[in-house]
């Protein structure tokens, strides 16, 4: 179950990042986390903390209810 949640979050983050015309590096700088951590989130390898999810949702202009 946790794995499917991680993959869903990753899918939504990647989709929103691309729709906003951002690279992983751009996004990582805006939310103050490493580019590799963005890649791990998008790849469904990690579930980000609530704090990181809030930062991502604000930066990517996505509804937290998607998560």
Steps between C-alpha positions, in 0.01 A plus 500: 500500500776746592674423172191588295457826693864591433454431129180708481665794674800470270282489192310815603815691594667416168191591300461834680871578474495447124178700461673787682799476266744417779794264503569287804789737578272805477246344733759378747640853534155649550408258781852471646552126456746310281433419136558133576228510767258646242596213268439248780158652575404496131625142470280390789795401716421741786191656652590859589423648840191714545725808505652409162157413356372843603801671339458297182127566479551875543780517245324279246157652568337164564225413746625310805188284472668327206730343755 
